């Protein structure tokens, strides 16, 4: 890729890395039973914290994309265009995956009725996947304290929580218009998000009252502040970047307090967004860019793929169970991961890219550059 890394490409690579970590988090319980993967299981117990980096990165991307529009004031036309672009970005894939989750549940209900499945749960009656939670999930309200946020397509709670910072991002950009104000916003947001994770660690906010949208707002606000403050530097900070990435994984493996890991993730974002380095260059390599381009599709579809694999193992006759025997579990888990990537690639090619073209078609020419920046955020 050359001697210098493109910052936007490096952050796109971070998205790809984070998406893979979230997939592995949802797979790790099975690793414990796989002969070759069992020793790796503890490494992924806390990789759900990459979601916090996604919140920060989304705020950073929004600031970079929309500072020219909102820093000097919030015009009605700009606000309407902003809302339309965010809706086009988030809602179609959310509704598609929700529909797929409901269809899968319907297939399970039919399979149980016909005696094809012997499930350990009743379709449409398991926690989070009930008829009552369809409307709230459809409206992206599942993380707002009405009920447990883990409904239907479980990772979609992140998108639900992201609604709040997306709604307030124009105001945040306007408020933090000067560098001094941006520093104040960043400091307050950092203090707030670390304090919230300390509260989580004390289990003082059990679900459904875990303030997920507030968590998203604090971390996205930190990202907005960084986006308004940070200017790219060609100074090489390879040692810092690698040390921070290693620290993130060590803290996760050691099951350190979440606040420490989130602080390390915040430092990692600063190191990659503001400086050159070996890690930045690695993140711009084609495999990481491929993952980064498909990160949102990976994030939104992977849980459905993994759930489908789980219930297929309960089909009668039990002959299919041979594919799930312990001796074959390593290959079977590798196949699950491969299918996750295949499905995400299909969704990216045939759904996300056409939607992006449609979004660009209704975007004013002077705003097209913003579409490129918006791609940095998971949402």
Secondary structure as the mmCIF struct_conf table of DSSP 4:
data_model
#
loop_
_struct_conf.conf_type_id
_struct_conf.id
_struct_conf.beg_label_comp_id
_struct_conf.beg_label_asym_id
_struct_conf.beg_label_seq_id
_struct_conf.end_label_comp_id
_struct_conf.end_label_asym_id
_struct_conf.end_label_seq_id
BEND BEND1 UNK A 3 UNK A 4
HELX_RH_AL_P HELX_RH_AL_P1 UNK A 7 UNK A 31
TURN_TY1_P TURN_TY1_P1 UNK A 32 UNK A 33
BEND BEND2 UNK A 34 UNK A 34
TURN_TY1_P TURN_TY1_P2 UNK A 35 UNK A 37
HELX_RH_3T_P HELX_RH_3T_P1 UNK A 38 UNK A 44
TURN_TY1_P TURN_TY1_P3 UNK A 45 UNK A 46
HELX_RH_3T_P HELX_RH_3T_P2 UNK A 47 UNK A 49
HELX_RH_AL_P HELX_RH_AL_P2 UNK A 50 UNK A 70
BEND BEND3 UNK A 71 UNK A 72
HELX_RH_AL_P HELX_RH_AL_P3 UNK A 76 UNK A 113
TURN_TY1_P TURN_TY1_P4 UNK A 114 UNK A 115
BEND BEND4 UNK A 116 UNK A 116
STRN STRN1 UNK A 117 UNK A 117
BEND BEND5 UNK A 120 UNK A 121
TURN_TY1_P TURN_TY1_P5 UNK A 123 UNK A 124
STRN STRN2 UNK A 125 UNK A 126
TURN_TY1_P TURN_TY1_P6 UNK A 127 UNK A 128
STRN STRN3 UNK A 129 UNK A 130
TURN_TY1_P TURN_TY1_P7 UNK A 131 UNK A 131
HELX_RH_AL_P HELX_RH_AL_P4 UNK A 132 UNK A 138
TURN_TY1_P TURN_TY1_P8 UNK A 139 UNK A 140
TURN_TY1_P TURN_TY1_P9 UNK A 142 UNK A 145
BEND BEND6 UNK A 146 UNK A 147
BEND BEND7 UNK A 149 UNK A 149
BEND BEND8 UNK A 152 UNK A 153
HELX_RH_3T_P HELX_RH_3T_P3 UNK A 154 UNK A 156
HELX_RH_AL_P HELX_RH_AL_P5 UNK A 157 UNK A 175
TURN_TY1_P TURN_TY1_P10 UNK A 176 UNK A 176
BEND BEND9 UNK A 178 UNK A 178
HELX_RH_AL_P HELX_RH_AL_P6 UNK A 179 UNK A 201
TURN_TY1_P TURN_TY1_P11 UNK A 202 UNK A 203
BEND BEND10 UNK A 205 UNK A 205
TURN_TY1_P TURN_TY1_P12 UNK A 207 UNK A 208
BEND BEND11 UNK A 210 UNK A 210
HELX_RH_AL_P HELX_RH_AL_P7 UNK A 212 UNK A 229
STRN STRN4 UNK A 236 UNK A 236
HELX_RH_AL_P HELX_RH_AL_P8 UNK A 238 UNK A 253
TURN_TY1_P TURN_TY1_P13 UNK A 254 UNK A 255
HELX_RH_AL_P HELX_RH_AL_P9 UNK A 258 UNK A 274
STRN STRN5 UNK A 276 UNK A 276
HELX_RH_AL_P HELX_RH_AL_P10 UNK A 278 UNK A 283
TURN_TY1_P TURN_TY1_P14 UNK A 284 UNK A 284
BEND BEND12 UNK A 285 UNK A 285
HELX_RH_AL_P HELX_RH_AL_P11 UNK A 286 UNK A 293
TURN_TY1_P TURN_TY1_P15 UNK A 294 UNK A 294
HELX_RH_AL_P HELX_RH_AL_P12 UNK A 295 UNK A 312
TURN_TY1_P TURN_TY1_P16 UNK A 313 UNK A 314
STRN STRN6 UNK A 315 UNK A 315
BEND BEND13 UNK A 316 UNK A 317
HELX_RH_3T_P HELX_RH_3T_P4 UNK A 318 UNK A 324
BEND BEND14 UNK A 325 UNK A 325
HELX_RH_3T_P HELX_RH_3T_P5 UNK A 326 UNK A 328
HELX_RH_AL_P HELX_RH_AL_P13 UNK A 329 UNK A 347
HELX_RH_PI_P HELX_RH_PI_P1 UNK A 348 UNK A 352
HELX_RH_AL_P HELX_RH_AL_P14 UNK A 353 UNK A 361
TURN_TY1_P TURN_TY1_P17 UNK A 362 UNK A 362
BEND BEND15 UNK A 363 UNK A 363
HELX_RH_3T_P HELX_RH_3T_P6 UNK A 365 UNK A 367
HELX_RH_AL_P HELX_RH_AL_P15 UNK A 368 UNK A 374
TURN_TY1_P TURN_TY1_P18 UNK A 375 UNK A 376
BEND BEND16 UNK A 377 UNK A 377
#
